[in-house]
Amino acid sequence: MRTYGIYQKLKRELGRKPNRVEMFDYLMKERIYPKIKNTKYNPLRDYLGFLDNYNELSEEEKEVKEKEKQKVKEEEQEEKQ
C-alpha cells in the first residue's frame, strides 16, 4: 500500500485528517515506518509537503508552510552574504 493509501485509510478510521504524530503512531503500529523511514516515500520527512501534494492542507497549514519556505529563503540569503 502506498503512503497516500495508508494516509487515506487512517483518515477514514479517524473521521478527520490525521496529524503528523497520529500518522507516525499508525505507521509504527502497523510496522510500516521501519520499512519506509529512509526512503522517499516517508511522508513524515515533510508532512506539510506530503499533504500539499494531495491538496490536503488547511488554510492555516498553507500559511505555516509558506512561512517555513520564506524562512529557509532568508537563511539561504544570509549564508550567501
N, C-alpha and C positions, 0 to 999 in steps of 0.2 A: 504494500500500500504506500502510495506517495505521501509526502508530508502534508500536502494540502488535503488529501483524503482523510488523513488522521485528524487534522485540524477540524474538518467538517464533521467528522464523527463525534469528536469531543464537544463541538458547538451544539450539535443536536442533543447530546446527553445532558448538557448543562442548560440548554434552552436559551443560551446567550453566547456571545463571543468570549472565549477563554482569554484570560490574561496570560502573560509570559510564565508566571510561576505555575499556574494551573496546567499550562501546556507542558512545562518541564516535568511536573509531577506525573502527568499522564504518560509521557514518553518513558519515564523511569519505571512506572508501574507495569507498563506493557513490554518492558525490556527492549525498547526501540532505541532509546537515546545512546546507549553504548555503541550501537551499530552505525549511528549517523553523526556522532559528535564531532568527528574530524573530517566530515565531508561537506561538499557544497550544499547538500540537502538539509543541513541543520538549520531549522528556522529560528533557533534561539540566538544565533550569532547576531542577527539583525531582525528582531521580531517586528519592529515597525516597518522595515523594508519588506519583510515577508507578507505582512498584512496589506501593505500598499500594492504589492504585485497582484493581489487578488481583489483590489478595491474594497478592502475591509476596514480601512481607517476611519475613525470618527473624526469630526472636525477638530476636536481637542488634540487627538493624536497627530493629525496633519500639522497642526501648529508646533507641536513638540518636535516632530521630525524636521520641519523647516528651520526651527531654532538650532537644532543639533547640526544641521547642514551648514548653516551660517557660521556657527562657532568653529567648525572644522575649517571652513574657508579662511576665517580670521586668523586661526592658529597657523595655517599654511603661509599666509601673508607675512606674519610675524617671523616665521622661520626663514623666509627669503631675505629679510632685512638684515 
